[in-house]
Structures are given as C-alpha cells and as structure tokens.
Amino acid sequence: MPTMSAECVIGVDLGGTKLLAGVLDDGLNVHNRIYRPVHGLDQRELVDAIVAGVEEARAAAPGEVVAVGFGIPCLIDQRNGMALMAVNLPIKDMAFRDVMAERLGLPVQVDNDGNLAALAEHRAGAAQGATDSVLLTIGTGIGGGLVLGGRPYRGAIGAGAELGHMVIQADGPPCQGNCPNHGCLETLASGTALAREGTRIAGERPASALGRAMAEGRGITGALITELAHDGDEAAIDTLALIGTNLGVGIANYANIFNPDVVVIGGGVIAAGELLLEPARREMARRALPPTRDHLSIVAARFGTEAGMVGAGALALDAVRQGVT
Amino acid sequence: MPTMSAECVIGVDLGGTKLLAGVLDDGLNVHNRIYRPVHGLDQRELVDAIVAGVEEARAAAPGEVVAVGFGIPCLIDQRNGMALMAVNLPIKDMAFRDVMAERLGLPVQVDNDGNLAALAEHRAGAAQGATDSVLLTIGTGIGGGLVLGGRPYRGAIGAGAELGHMVIQADGPPCQGNCPNHGCLETLASGTALAREGTRIAGERPASALGRAMAEGRGITGALITELAHDGDEAAIDTLALIGTNLGVGIANYANIFNPDVVVIGGGVIAAGELLLEPARREMARRALPPTRDHLSIVAARFGTEAGMVGAGALALDAVRQGVT
C-alpha cells in the first residue's frame, strides 16, 4: 500500500506520442497518474502541455511536491540539461531542464528512459540492494541502463549504456536505425529478432502450432510466439530458447565486464518469463568467468510501462536527498 | 625531471617470478627501483622477501614514505584485502593487505595489475584528464582496467573489468586458460592471435618477408611480425591490420557501453604503434554510434612494464589524499 508522506516528487515519462506523469512518495509508491497526448505539437505547445500535465499531477498530490524528474527519449548533456539528438520530439538543442525548472518553479532533473528504468529497478524493483546492476530493456530494439556503485552511469558525454549495440557476432546481420554496426546484441536478441526467427522456424516446422499460425496468415509476432510457447508449442518454445541463448551471450559479456550483482531484463519480450530467462542463464553460465558467473542473478524487471516514470521520480528524489537543485 | 617531495609512496608490482618496488613522489615520478626474485618461495618466505624489498626502497626514499600500494596478479576482495584465486603465488586466502600493513607499519592498498595499469594511465599517463577511460593491455592474452568517474571500477566482488573476455564472435575459437568462452576479444586480438594469424599469412604468402622468415625456420612471433611490418613488409602489415581491425570491433563495443573519453592500448603488442591503432580506429568509427565515436580517442599507453608499479603508487597516493588508512 502507498504510504502517506509530507513530501512528494513527480516523475514524467515523455514519449513521442504521450506523456505519463506520476506523483510518488519518498518510497516511490505511485499515488496519481496523468496521461496527456503530445503528438504533433511544436516546441511551445509541447512545453505548455508538459507544464499543464505536471500542474494537474501536482494539484492531486497528497503532499508538497518538492522536485520533478523527466525521462526523455534523447541524449542529454548532463552538464547543462540540454536535449541533444532528439528524434521524435521538437526539443533538440533546447535547455530542457532549465526551461522546465523556470516554468514549474521546482528543481528539475532529466535523463533518458534507459538510465531511468535502470534506476527504478535499483531503487524500488528487481535490483534493490545491488551495488552494481545492469538493465536490458528488450522490445523492438534493446535499450539499457547501468547503476554502478549505486549511481547511474552515463559516460563522458551522456551517451553511454547503449547496451543493445554490443557486437556478439562480428560478421552478423546489419543493425537497425542509426546504428552502422553488424551483429549487435539487438540484431540477435530483440523482439525484432524473435519475430524473424519465429517466422523462419514456423516455415521449417509447418505441423507445429507456430507453423499452422503462419499458414493461417497470422503475423508471427513476439506476442504470438510467447502465447503459443506458454501453451506448450515446442516450436515456439525453441524460438524463445534461441533468443534467450543469444541474450545469454550478451549477458556473459556484461558479467565479465561489470561483475554485477544482478542483470535485470525488462521490455515487452520479458512476457516470456522463464522461457527466455532460463536459456539465458544457461548460456551465461557456459561462457562467463568464475567467480562472477556464480555471483550473478538474472531476473525479470519489476516495472513495465511505468519504469521511466518511476525512474524519473527516483532521480528527482535522489537530487532532493543529495541537496542538488 | 622527478621533483623532490617531503612525502613519498612505494608502489610494488608483485609478479609470479619477481617483484618491482618503486619510490614515487606525489607527482608519481619514480625515484628508486628495487627488484627481487620471488620464484618458488613459500608464503612465509614470500612475505619476508616483500618486506625486505619494501624496506630497501623505503631506506632509499628522498622523503618520508607514508603509504604502500601493491599490485598482485589475483582477484582481491576489496572489503577485507583478501587474495582470492591466486594462480602463480602462494597467497590464496591470505589477508594480504592486513598482513603487509602489520609487517610494514604503514597503510597498505592492494589491487590487481589490470586495474592498476588503468589507474596509472589515468593519473599520470595517456588518460590524464579523462573522466571515463578504458585500458586494454594486449600481451599473450588481453587484460584490462576501467577508471569511471575518475575512480577504479572493480565490480560487485572485485572480479570486473575482464575486458579481454568479451565475445565479439559467438561461434569463434575457444578461449584460453580458465575461460570457458568462445570468440572472446582475447582469441581474436591478443599477441597469441597475432602470432597465429601471422603464421597463417606467412604460409599463404611465401614470397613475403614474413613467408621467407617462416621458411627459414624462424618462429612467427608478435615481435617478429612487428619488426617486419616496421621494415615495410606488406604481409606483416596486413597481419597487424587484421588484428587491429578485430581490436576495433572490441573498442566499438566499449565505446557504446562506456562512452569513454579515451581507450588506452598497452602491453607488448602496442610496439606495433599506429600499424595496430590506425586499423582499430577505422573499424571503431565504422561500428560505434554517434556522438560517442566522434568523442573517443584511441591512444597508446605511456607506461610499459612499470604500469603496475606506478598504478600501485597511485592507489597508495589516492588513499592518503582521501584519508583512507
């Protein structure tokens, strides 16, 4: 149960189409949620919509709101809170943090969604109590975040923790989007890879439930593969095991590099649960070094679509506790 | 020129066969060096030899020695300074830090050689001024160290930064030693890989200087390949370019993961200089994400065989400055 608290923070997850603002107490329990569409707005309209969303959340808060955190889908220069290289929102080269602090009259922190999801899991989720933790968010692509020594790790100019873009097969398939690489973990263990391998396996095994689904014209998506696997279809189970094994290669790398306490797997693909995690654990144990491999846990994320919002709240709360304004 | 200083530290690099102790001032300039054989000693004899070496260095110091740092070739539990999993020295399960502090009557710090080489480059070498830096030491294998946010990163139980044991080719050749993995960076970009590929290329190109050297019965070592490449032999140059390209795949991964300011390449193989680094830079630029790839420098290490000793001194100096005893 959420506890009542005198001081609250607001966490905002700003996506390309909508924002989610949540009021959180100092235990990161969520008290209220506000959704607003932000699609197709220009910069001034977007800022107004964000301010209106935050003010609505603030009015509903059970205590005084002392800080606001934002998760935004772009690279952020942490020295000045500038938004760099934004793709889906009109905030490129905007001093996002300072503009929001000015408009809201509150201390504001900003980070990207991968870092914030990792922070949410560390502060209140599957990585609670860890010193060093790695988060992989597996959807269409693979995002990630690092909490090292209890603090978010962002790299020299805030562009680190691109954890899906680690080569595990140098001569592998080309990567997606703006990534020029080949054989990235994202090409071999993402939801896109799951659908691609599921389609291939459905073709090879027409008598399986997966093969029959394809013959009936159903799209072979990660969600369908997961549903059929949970129903016991061997072809679907084998597809998830293949992706989980590829994932385990990547986790073995992160094990040897970071010697983390825990690797947390989030994103839509984690709906497969142990059908994905068990093959990943097996492959990691085959490849990683002792004693790291024996120390490491590989677990499902606690937070789903609210990870960014909770992490944004955690970032705001951290800043309040550390006296950063 | 070394500067005179009232306070000094001693850095000790303890290897399987000998120790090197150096007296360093607070600018990490080395004033005196002491070498002692330690091969074949039991634990009591080893401790006595270390104490004698440190005391000899201390007597020769130009100022008061205020702390001692040790680099030892094994996993160290930083919570208690215990030596875990030592292979070449009789110090397994020994409370190395506390025993040495007791015997020497001085504050003692201990770390492994990879971490210390990275620290040496950060404090006084090729990574000076960096916030985040990655060191790869390329010899028979590939070791490494991380300095993140200006501090050594060791992982949850001190077993992190095994940077040579990152898969870049999941179906690649089996790794060496106690590593159960396949296709590690170490299998494709170490001195061992250089000699192996040089032997293959010598066989394919018998008219090259490299091919003729093999026909004459000379062993195809990394040193020979580097010598012939510096003399202009195309086969030797191509061999180094192949290894450099493989190295560049690994560096692209570390770029995307850490967004470091600099990746420093040390170890015997860096004798090849730009013949190794230039192909590595080209491959990194082909694979890593913007803006990380444009921010990153890839440079040769400053310190060679003294990296561990200087890093041990830097660790001792850090502890003095931070008031750790």
Boltz contact constraints between the chains, C-beta under 6 A:
constraints:
  - contact:
      token1: [A, 131]
      token2: [B, 156]
      max_distance: 6.0
  - contact:
      token1: [A, 132]
      token2: [B, 155]
      max_distance: 6.0
  - contact:
      token1: [A, 132]
      token2: [B, 156]
      max_distance: 6.0
  - contact:
      token1: [A, 155]
      token2: [B, 132]
      max_distance: 6.0
  - contact:
      token1: [A, 155]
      token2: [B, 258]
      max_distance: 6.0
  - contact:
      token1: [A, 155]
      token2: [B, 259]
      max_distance: 6.0
  - contact:
      token1: [A, 156]
      token2: [B, 131]
      max_distance: 6.0
  - contact:
      token1: [A, 156]
      token2: [B, 132]
      max_distance: 6.0
  - contact:
      token1: [A, 156]
      token2: [B, 259]
      max_distance: 6.0
  - contact:
      token1: [A, 156]
      token2: [B, 260]
      max_distance: 6.0
  - contact:
      token1: [A, 156]
      token2: [B, 261]
      max_distance: 6.0
  - contact:
      token1: [A, 157]
      token2: [B, 295]
      max_distance: 6.0
  - contact:
      token1: [A, 159]
      token2: [B, 259]
      max_distance: 6.0
  - contact:
      token1: [A, 159]
      token2: [B, 291]
      max_distance: 6.0
  - contact:
      token1: [A, 159]
      token2: [B, 292]
      max_distance: 6.0
  - contact:
      token1: [A, 160]
      token2: [B, 258]
      max_distance: 6.0
  - contact:
      token1: [A, 160]
      token2: [B, 259]
      max_distance: 6.0
  - contact:
      token1: [A, 162]
      token2: [B, 256]
      max_distance: 6.0
  - contact:
      token1: [A, 162]
      token2: [B, 289]
      max_distance: 6.0
  - contact:
      token1: [A, 165]
      token2: [B, 256]
      max_distance: 6.0
  - contact:
      token1: [A, 165]
      token2: [B, 289]
      max_distance: 6.0
  - contact:
      token1: [A, 166]
      token2: [B, 253]
      max_distance: 6.0
  - contact:
      token1: [A, 167]
      token2: [B, 168]
      max_distance: 6.0
  - contact:
      token1: [A, 167]
      token2: [B, 249]
      max_distance: 6.0
  - contact:
      token1: [A, 167]
      token2: [B, 253]
      max_distance: 6.0
  - contact:
      token1: [A, 168]
      token2: [B, 167]
      max_distance: 6.0
  - contact:
      token1: [A, 168]
      token2: [B, 170]
      max_distance: 6.0
  - contact:
      token1: [A, 169]
      token2: [B, 170]
      max_distance: 6.0
  - contact:
      token1: [A, 170]
      token2: [B, 168]
      max_distance: 6.0
  - contact:
      token1: [A, 170]
      token2: [B, 169]
      max_distance: 6.0
  - contact:
      token1: [A, 170]
      token2: [B, 249]
      max_distance: 6.0
  - contact:
      token1: [A, 181]
      token2: [B, 287]
      max_distance: 6.0
  - contact:
      token1: [A, 249]
      token2: [B, 167]
      max_distance: 6.0
  - contact:
      token1: [A, 249]
      token2: [B, 170]
      max_distance: 6.0
  - contact:
      token1: [A, 253]
      token2: [B, 166]
      max_distance: 6.0
  - contact:
      token1: [A, 253]
      token2: [B, 167]
      max_distance: 6.0
  - contact:
      token1: [A, 256]
      token2: [B, 162]
      max_distance: 6.0
  - contact:
      token1: [A, 256]
      token2: [B, 165]
      max_distance: 6.0
  - contact:
      token1: [A, 258]
      token2: [B, 155]
      max_distance: 6.0
  - contact:
      token1: [A, 258]
      token2: [B, 160]
      max_distance: 6.0
  - contact:
      token1: [A, 259]
      token2: [B, 155]
      max_distance: 6.0
  - contact:
      token1: [A, 259]
      token2: [B, 156]
      max_distance: 6.0
  - contact:
      token1: [A, 259]
      token2: [B, 159]
      max_distance: 6.0
  - contact:
      token1: [A, 259]
      token2: [B, 160]
      max_distance: 6.0
  - contact:
      token1: [A, 260]
      token2: [B, 156]
      max_distance: 6.0
  - contact:
      token1: [A, 261]
      token2: [B, 156]
      max_distance: 6.0
  - contact:
      token1: [A, 287]
      token2: [B, 181]
      max_distance: 6.0
  - contact:
      token1: [A, 289]
      token2: [B, 162]
      max_distance: 6.0
  - contact:
      token1: [A, 289]
      token2: [B, 165]
      max_distance: 6.0
  - contact:
      token1: [A, 291]
      token2: [B, 159]
      max_distance: 6.0
  - contact:
      token1: [A, 292]
      token2: [B, 159]
      max_distance: 6.0
  - contact:
      token1: [A, 295]
      token2: [B, 157]
      max_distance: 6.0
